[in-house]
């Protein structure tokens, strides 16, 4: 006879290798709190509906609280033979309180139980991810405020394009993270649907009250179809998708910080506490943390691809394949939370080398667009102005100088529209201040963006 809680139909015990292969306790035990919380709500509902006695429900709830305390204290022995967190808890409960423990699983299946646990777990974890997003956003805003007057070369194609405020650049990542935060709100909404009561796939013959359980667990909605309730993993796919996009944003910032730290750029220096050295080269100060975040991005994207592949051809309703949802999701959660936490520290501790940034915008041709705009304001068509500016850049390259080094006579050789104010017009400060269109990089616009960011943080914290 099988020793399993489901072993009545079996004459043999499960092969040990099969036990090890199919057991999920090694990773799903992290949902113990949700499993016990769901079971308490279920037991209360069973008693309220007269399906089990009030006395049995009290014993079940008290026993579950003792198990919770034991797990919290590290005094609970998890068994691979019992496969998962659900059967480990139920077996311990039955051993502790006797026959009453065997009534807990009335009117439910592991299929809807694991779905409930995962929904509860994801709700809590999504809010934790969002809190960490806010922490990183706060670090970005603080850095923007501290360096709001620092002028920085903006790039396209990794070529210097136009001077911008460094604060403007940092706030671009704030906006990305703002969208990430909103995406996780969507994940939460889809996780906030209660599956318990679906049974194995078709509901139950017993007079349960699903709304009672939903109220106990503070769910906003219930699944309206029992087949969908036990087979739905959309909210996990949504989480992995949102997590992948978030990690891509962090990876982009990682790449920029790695570049900025290099001798070739020398725009920022990371705090010593956030870097490592070389075992051979004593001069090295390596930006390992952003490199790791950049590398771990592929890991999270891989988990999304894995789960998409797992569910792409599954017939309804539950299949054991769905056990493969958790390890990738759990690892993605750990990776995202770690990456957000360390990045908030990286940004907060980052030293800005404003002199090097200033030198970069003075020793390039990123003011060429402003040169063309100067002529446009004097009624020269933009295409002609663009050509004049291009010829002036070519002239400077041939002479080994920059636009700021030319005399007024030099400018007038290319267009009679140039006046003595041309040198002021192409100064980095002028170039930045002139870009005062909504969302632009002017100090006035950046102040608006910082104020809006602060207001958004205050609203969401």
C-alpha positions as CSV (number, residue, x, y, z in Angstrom):
1,X,0.0,0.0,0.0
2,X,1.3,3.5,-0.9
3,X,2.1,5.9,2.0
4,X,1.0,8.9,0.0
5,X,-2.0,11.0,1.1
6,X,-3.4,10.1,-2.3
7,X,-2.3,6.4,-2.2
8,X,-5.6,4.6,-1.8
9,X,-5.7,3.5,-5.4
10,X,-2.0,2.3,-5.4
11,X,-0.5,-1.0,-4.3
12,X,3.1,0.0,-4.6
13,X,5.1,2.8,-3.0
14,X,6.5,5.4,-5.4
15,X,10.0,4.7,-6.6
16,X,12.5,6.9,-4.8
17,X,13.9,8.3,-8.0
18,X,10.4,9.3,-9.1
19,X,9.8,10.8,-5.7
20,X,12.9,13.0,-6.2
21,X,12.0,13.9,-9.8
22,X,8.5,15.0,-9.1
23,X,8.9,16.6,-5.7
24,X,8.6,20.3,-5.6
25,X,9.1,20.9,-1.8
26,X,12.6,22.1,-2.4
27,X,11.3,25.3,-4.0
28,X,7.6,25.6,-3.2
29,X,8.2,25.5,0.6
30,X,8.7,29.2,0.3
31,X,4.9,29.5,-0.1
32,X,4.3,27.9,3.3
33,X,2.7,31.1,4.8
34,X,0.3,31.4,1.8
35,X,-0.5,27.7,2.0
36,X,-1.4,27.9,5.7
37,X,-3.3,31.2,5.2
38,X,-5.4,29.6,2.5
39,X,-6.1,26.5,4.5
40,X,-7.3,28.6,7.5
41,X,-9.7,30.4,5.3
42,X,-10.9,27.2,3.7
43,X,-11.5,25.5,7.1
44,X,-13.5,28.5,8.3
45,X,-15.6,28.4,5.2
46,X,-16.2,24.6,5.6
47,X,-17.4,25.2,9.2
48,X,-19.6,28.1,8.2
49,X,-21.3,26.0,5.6
50,X,-21.8,23.1,8.0
51,X,-19.5,20.8,6.0
52,X,-17.3,20.2,8.9
53,X,-17.9,20.9,12.6
54,X,-16.9,24.1,14.3
55,X,-14.9,22.1,16.7
56,X,-12.9,20.5,13.9
57,X,-12.4,23.9,12.3
58,X,-11.0,25.3,15.5
59,X,-8.6,22.3,15.9
60,X,-7.5,22.7,12.2
61,X,-6.9,26.5,12.6
62,X,-5.0,26.1,15.9
63,X,-2.9,23.2,14.5
64,X,-2.1,25.2,11.4
65,X,-0.9,28.2,13.5
66,X,1.4,25.9,15.4
67,X,2.8,24.6,12.1
68,X,3.3,28.1,10.9
69,X,5.2,29.0,14.1
70,X,7.4,25.8,13.7
71,X,8.3,26.7,10.1
72,X,9.0,30.3,11.1
73,X,11.3,29.0,13.8
74,X,13.1,26.6,11.5
75,X,11.8,23.6,13.5
76,X,9.7,21.9,10.8
77,X,11.1,18.9,8.9
78,X,10.1,19.0,5.2
79,X,9.8,15.6,3.5
80,X,10.6,15.0,-0.2
81,X,8.4,11.9,0.1
82,X,5.4,14.2,0.7
83,X,6.2,16.0,-2.6
84,X,5.1,19.6,-1.9
85,X,4.3,22.2,0.7
86,X,0.6,21.3,0.7
87,X,1.0,17.7,1.6
88,X,3.8,18.4,4.1
89,X,1.5,20.8,6.0
90,X,-1.5,18.5,5.8
91,X,0.4,15.4,6.9
92,X,1.9,17.4,9.9
93,X,-1.6,18.7,10.8
94,X,-3.2,15.3,10.7
95,X,-0.4,13.8,12.8
96,X,-0.8,16.6,15.3
97,X,-4.6,16.8,15.7
98,X,-5.8,13.4,14.4
99,X,-9.0,12.8,12.3
100,X,-9.9,16.5,12.2
101,X,-6.8,17.2,10.1
102,X,-8.0,14.7,7.5
103,X,-11.1,16.9,7.0
104,X,-9.2,20.0,5.9
105,X,-8.9,18.9,2.3
106,X,-12.7,18.4,1.9
107,X,-14.0,20.2,-1.2
108,X,-10.6,21.1,-2.6
109,X,-7.9,19.6,-4.7
110,X,-4.2,20.3,-4.8
111,X,-4.9,21.8,-8.2
112,X,-6.9,24.7,-6.9
113,X,-4.9,24.8,-3.7
114,X,-1.6,25.4,-5.5
115,X,-3.2,27.9,-7.7
116,X,-4.5,29.7,-4.6
117,X,-1.0,29.7,-2.9
118,X,0.6,31.0,-6.0
119,X,-1.9,33.8,-6.4
120,X,-1.5,34.8,-2.8
121,X,2.3,34.7,-3.1
122,X,2.5,36.7,-6.3
123,X,0.2,39.4,-4.8
124,X,2.6,39.9,-1.9
125,X,5.7,39.7,-4.1
126,X,4.5,42.2,-6.7
127,X,4.0,44.8,-4.0
128,X,7.5,44.2,-2.8
129,X,8.9,44.6,-6.3
130,X,7.0,47.8,-6.6
131,X,8.4,49.1,-3.3
132,X,11.9,48.5,-4.6
133,X,11.1,50.2,-7.9
134,X,10.1,53.3,-5.9
135,X,13.4,53.1,-3.9
136,X,15.4,53.2,-7.1
137,X,13.3,56.0,-8.5
138,X,13.9,58.0,-5.4
139,X,17.6,57.5,-5.8
140,X,17.4,58.7,-9.4
141,X,15.4,61.8,-8.5
142,X,17.9,62.6,-5.6
143,X,20.8,62.3,-8.0
144,X,19.0,64.4,-10.6
145,X,18.3,67.1,-8.0
146,X,21.9,67.1,-6.7
147,X,23.3,67.4,-10.3
148,X,20.6,69.5,-11.9
149,X,23.1,72.0,-13.4
150,X,25.5,69.4,-14.8
151,X,25.7,69.5,-18.6
152,X,26.3,66.1,-20.2
153,X,26.7,64.9,-23.8
154,X,23.5,63.3,-25.1
155,X,24.1,60.4,-27.6
156,X,22.6,58.7,-30.6
157,X,24.3,55.8,-32.1
158,X,26.8,56.1,-29.2
159,X,28.0,59.3,-30.9
160,X,27.8,62.7,-29.2
161,X,24.6,64.3,-30.5
162,X,23.4,67.3,-28.4
163,X,24.2,68.7,-25.0
164,X,21.7,67.9,-22.3
165,X,21.4,68.1,-18.6
166,X,22.6,64.9,-16.8
167,X,19.5,65.2,-14.6
168,X,17.4,64.9,-17.8
169,X,19.2,61.7,-18.7
170,X,18.6,60.2,-15.2
171,X,15.0,61.1,-15.3
172,X,14.5,59.1,-18.5
173,X,15.1,56.0,-16.4
174,X,12.7,57.3,-13.8
175,X,10.0,57.3,-16.6
176,X,10.9,53.8,-17.7
177,X,10.6,52.6,-14.1
178,X,7.3,54.4,-13.8
179,X,5.9,52.3,-16.7
180,X,7.4,49.2,-15.1
181,X,5.5,50.1,-11.8
182,X,2.3,50.4,-13.8
183,X,2.8,47.1,-15.5
184,X,3.2,45.4,-12.1
185,X,-0.2,46.9,-11.2
186,X,-1.6,44.9,-14.0
187,X,0.2,41.8,-12.8
188,X,-1.3,42.4,-9.3
189,X,-4.8,42.7,-10.8
190,X,-4.6,39.3,-12.6
191,X,-3.1,37.7,-9.4
192,X,-6.0,39.2,-7.4
193,X,-8.5,36.5,-8.7
194,X,-9.4,33.7,-6.3
195,X,-9.3,30.1,-7.7
196,X,-10.1,28.0,-4.7
197,X,-13.3,26.1,-5.1
198,X,-12.5,25.0,-8.6
199,X,-11.6,21.6,-7.2
200,X,-9.5,19.4,-9.5
201,X,-11.2,21.0,-12.6
202,X,-15.0,20.8,-12.3
203,X,-15.9,22.4,-9.0
204,X,-17.4,20.3,-6.1
205,X,-20.6,18.7,-5.2
206,X,-20.4,20.1,-1.7
207,X,-22.2,23.4,-0.8
208,X,-19.1,25.6,-0.5
209,X,-19.1,29.4,-0.4
210,X,-16.3,30.7,-2.6
211,X,-17.1,34.3,-1.8
212,X,-16.5,33.6,1.9
213,X,-13.0,32.5,1.1
214,X,-12.4,35.5,-1.2
215,X,-13.4,37.9,1.6
216,X,-11.2,36.1,4.1
217,X,-8.2,36.4,1.8
218,X,-9.1,39.9,0.5
219,X,-9.4,38.9,-3.1
220,X,-10.9,41.4,-5.5
221,X,-12.5,38.8,-7.8
222,X,-13.2,35.1,-8.3
223,X,-12.5,32.9,-11.3
224,X,-15.8,32.3,-13.1
225,X,-14.7,29.1,-14.8
226,X,-13.3,26.2,-12.8
227,X,-11.2,24.8,-15.7
228,X,-9.6,28.2,-16.2
229,X,-9.0,28.6,-12.5
230,X,-6.7,25.6,-12.2
231,X,-4.9,26.0,-15.5
232,X,-4.4,29.8,-15.7
233,X,-0.8,30.9,-15.6
234,X,-1.3,34.2,-17.4
235,X,-0.6,36.2,-14.3
236,X,2.8,34.5,-14.0
237,X,3.5,35.1,-17.7
238,X,2.6,38.7,-17.2
239,X,4.9,38.9,-14.2
240,X,7.8,37.4,-16.2
241,X,7.1,39.7,-19.0
242,X,7.0,42.8,-16.8
243,X,10.1,41.5,-15.0
244,X,11.9,41.1,-18.3
245,X,11.1,44.6,-19.4
246,X,12.2,45.9,-16.1
247,X,15.5,44.0,-16.3
248,X,16.0,45.3,-19.8
249,X,15.7,48.8,-18.5
250,X,18.2,48.1,-15.7
251,X,20.5,46.4,-18.2
252,X,20.5,49.6,-20.4
253,X,21.4,51.7,-17.3
254,X,24.0,49.1,-16.4
255,X,25.6,49.4,-19.8
256,X,25.7,53.2,-19.6
257,X,27.2,53.2,-16.1
258,X,29.8,50.6,-17.3
259,X,30.7,53.0,-20.1
260,X,30.7,56.1,-17.9
261,X,33.1,54.4,-15.5
262,X,35.6,53.6,-18.1
263,X,38.8,55.7,-18.6
264,X,37.5,56.5,-22.1
265,X,34.5,58.3,-20.6
266,X,35.4,59.0,-17.0
267,X,31.9,60.6,-16.4
268,X,31.2,58.8,-13.1
269,X,33.0,56.9,-10.4
270,X,31.3,54.2,-8.4
271,X,31.7,54.0,-4.7
272,X,34.5,51.6,-3.6
273,X,32.0,49.6,-1.7
274,X,30.2,48.8,-4.9
275,X,33.1,47.6,-7.0
276,X,35.7,44.9,-7.0
277,X,39.4,44.6,-8.0
278,X,41.5,42.3,-10.0
279,X,43.6,39.4,-8.6
280,X,46.4,40.3,-11.1
281,X,46.1,44.0,-12.0
282,X,46.3,46.2,-8.9
283,X,45.0,49.3,-10.6
284,X,41.6,47.8,-11.6
285,X,38.3,49.0,-10.2
286,X,35.6,46.9,-11.8
287,X,31.9,47.7,-12.0
288,X,30.9,44.1,-11.3
289,X,27.4,44.9,-10.0
290,X,26.1,46.6,-13.1
291,X,27.8,43.9,-15.2
292,X,26.0,41.2,-13.1
293,X,22.7,43.0,-13.5
294,X,23.3,43.2,-17.3
295,X,24.1,39.5,-17.3
296,X,21.1,38.4,-15.1
297,X,18.7,40.1,-17.5
298,X,19.2,37.2,-19.9
299,X,18.3,34.8,-17.1
300,X,14.9,36.5,-16.4
301,X,14.1,36.7,-20.1
302,X,15.0,33.0,-20.3
303,X,12.4,32.2,-17.6
304,X,9.7,34.0,-19.6
305,X,10.6,32.0,-22.7
306,X,10.6,28.8,-20.6
307,X,7.1,29.3,-19.2
308,X,5.7,30.4,-22.5
309,X,7.1,27.2,-24.0
310,X,5.7,25.1,-21.1
311,X,2.1,26.3,-21.4
312,X,1.9,26.8,-25.2
313,X,0.4,23.4,-26.0
314,X,-1.2,22.2,-22.7
315,X,-4.7,20.9,-22.9
316,X,-7.2,21.8,-20.2
317,X,-7.1,21.6,-17.3
318,X,-4.2,20.8,-14.9
319,X,-1.1,19.0,-16.1
320,X,2.1,18.3,-14.1
321,X,4.0,20.4,-16.6
322,X,2.6,23.4,-14.7
323,X,4.8,22.5,-11.7
324,X,7.5,24.0,-13.9
325,X,6.0,27.5,-13.4
326,X,7.5,28.1,-10.0
327,X,11.2,27.7,-10.1
328,X,11.6,30.2,-12.9
329,X,9.2,32.7,-11.3
330,X,10.9,32.4,-7.9
331,X,14.3,32.9,-9.4
332,X,13.1,35.8,-11.5
333,X,11.6,37.4,-8.3
334,X,14.9,37.0,-6.4
335,X,16.9,38.4,-9.3
336,X,14.6,41.4,-9.9
337,X,14.5,42.3,-6.2
338,X,18.2,42.0,-5.8
339,X,18.9,44.0,-8.9
340,X,16.6,46.8,-7.9
341,X,18.0,46.9,-4.3
342,X,21.7,47.1,-5.4
343,X,21.0,49.6,-8.1
344,X,19.4,52.0,-5.7
345,X,22.7,51.8,-3.7
346,X,24.8,52.2,-6.9
347,X,23.0,55.4,-8.0
348,X,23.0,56.9,-4.5
349,X,26.8,56.3,-4.1
350,X,27.8,57.3,-7.6
351,X,30.2,60.3,-7.9
352,X,29.6,62.6,-10.8
353,X,32.7,63.9,-12.6
354,X,31.1,67.1,-13.8
355,X,34.3,68.6,-15.2
356,X,34.8,65.7,-17.5
357,X,31.2,65.9,-18.6
358,X,31.7,69.6,-19.3
359,X,34.9,69.0,-21.2
360,X,33.1,66.5,-23.4
361,X,30.4,69.0,-24.5
362,X,33.0,71.6,-25.3
363,X,35.2,69.4,-27.3
364,X,32.8,68.1,-29.8
365,X,30.3,69.2,-32.4
366,X,27.1,68.5,-30.5
367,X,26.2,72.2,-30.8
368,X,25.9,71.9,-34.6
369,X,22.1,71.6,-34.5
370,X,22.0,74.8,-32.5
371,X,24.2,76.4,-35.2
372,X,21.6,75.4,-37.8
373,X,18.7,76.6,-35.6
374,X,20.5,80.0,-35.3
375,X,20.3,80.4,-39.0
376,X,16.7,79.1,-39.1
377,X,15.7,81.9,-36.7
378,X,17.2,84.3,-39.3
379,X,14.8,82.9,-41.9
380,X,17.1,80.5,-43.7
381,X,15.3,77.3,-44.6
382,X,16.4,74.4,-42.3
383,X,17.8,72.3,-45.1
384,X,20.1,75.1,-46.2
385,X,21.0,75.9,-42.6
386,X,21.8,72.2,-42.1
387,X,24.1,72.3,-45.1
388,X,25.9,75.4,-43.8
389,X,26.4,73.8,-40.4
390,X,27.7,70.6,-41.9
391,X,30.2,72.6,-44.0
392,X,31.4,74.4,-40.9
393,X,31.9,71.2,-39.0
394,X,33.9,69.8,-42.0
395,X,36.0,73.0,-42.0
396,X,36.7,72.6,-38.3
397,X,37.7,69.0,-38.6
398,X,40.1,69.9,-41.4
399,X,41.6,72.6,-39.2
400,X,41.7,70.5,-36.0
401,X,39.4,72.9,-34.0
402,X,35.8,73.2,-32.8
403,X,33.0,75.6,-33.6
404,X,33.7,77.7,-30.5
405,X,37.2,78.3,-31.8
406,X,36.1,80.0,-35.0
407,X,36.1,83.8,-35.4
408,X,33.1,85.7,-36.6
409,X,34.9,86.2,-39.9
410,X,35.2,82.4,-40.2
411,X,31.5,82.1,-39.7
412,X,30.6,84.8,-42.2
413,X,32.6,83.0,-45.0
414,X,29.8,80.4,-44.8
415,X,26.8,82.7,-44.4
416,X,26.4,86.4,-44.1
417,X,23.6,85.8,-41.5
418,X,26.0,85.2,-38.7
419,X,26.4,88.0,-36.2
420,X,28.5,88.6,-33.1
421,X,26.0,86.6,-31.0
422,X,26.9,83.3,-32.6
423,X,29.4,82.3,-30.0
424,X,26.8,82.8,-27.2
425,X,24.3,80.9,-29.2
426,X,26.4,77.7,-29.4
427,X,27.6,77.6,-25.8
428,X,26.5,74.5,-24.0
429,X,24.4,76.4,-21.5
430,X,22.6,78.2,-24.3
431,X,22.0,75.0,-26.2
432,X,20.5,73.3,-23.2
433,X,18.4,76.3,-22.0
434,X,16.9,76.8,-25.5
435,X,15.4,73.3,-25.6
436,X,12.4,74.4,-23.5
437,X,9.7,72.4,-25.4
438,X,7.6,70.2,-23.2
439,X,9.7,67.3,-21.9
440,X,12.9,68.9,-23.1
441,X,16.2,69.2,-21.4
442,X,16.1,72.9,-20.4
443,X,16.6,73.7,-16.7
444,X,13.0,74.9,-16.6
445,X,11.6,71.7,-18.1
446,X,13.9,69.5,-15.9
447,X,12.6,71.3,-12.8
448,X,9.1,70.5,-13.9
449,X,10.0,66.8,-14.5
450,X,11.7,66.6,-11.0
451,X,8.6,68.1,-9.3
452,X,6.3,65.7,-11.2
453,X,8.6,62.8,-10.2
454,X,8.5,63.8,-6.6
455,X,4.8,64.2,-6.6
456,X,4.4,60.8,-8.2
457,X,6.6,59.2,-5.6
458,X,4.7,60.8,-2.8
459,X,1.5,59.5,-4.2
460,X,2.7,55.9,-4.5
461,X,4.7,55.5,-1.3
